[in-house]
């Protein structure tokens, strides 16, 4: 069984996907972390994120390994765990540049399609481009203000700046972030995490 949870930045996808996966007793897979991993490598190796050939060369030289763990996904590059370095301001700014390249997206999707068995996967295009055959699909939204409020609870940043950055990332991600026709749309602006998880589980089990 595959459950896809797509949605805009900071809409609660990861938290919802992690909780739903735990309730269903299956792994949770975060596709965004692979894009973030490439962005992190780019910054570290001084590769231009707008140069697709250079990015493909980078992931060939430094292959990334996505490890779904119950407490959260890990991204490793060889013997190095990059997980703790993926949610910085610099990575946020770089990641949409990385994610716009079709061949780099094919590379990420290939890694995701290697995941075996049942799982819950979250991202932007999981229910459309990557797992169109999924058993249940969801698309989460929330107002930019609410998303910014959630983000500043995780990171010590200015809410106005966070909201502006989220709106910018929405624009850059728009091309690859659309709900599947058969996805259940959930506006999480006025819902608690428990409510969203309950809605998703109800629909999955229906
Ligand atoms: O979900 P998260 O905010 O961690 O994703 C980081 C970035 O990775 C997004 O802003 C987007 O540019 C890219 N992404 C994507 N397709 C996905 C998942 C993430 O383009 N399936």
Boltz pocket constraint, residues with backbone or C-beta under 6 A from the ligand:
constraints:
  - pocket:
      binder: B
      contacts: [[A, 9], [A, 10], [A, 31], [A, 32], [A, 33], [A, 35], [A, 36], [A, 95], [A, 96], [A, 97], [A, 99], [A, 122], [A, 123], [A, 124], [A, 125], [A, 126], [A, 169], [A, 173], [A, 176]]
      max_distance: 6.0
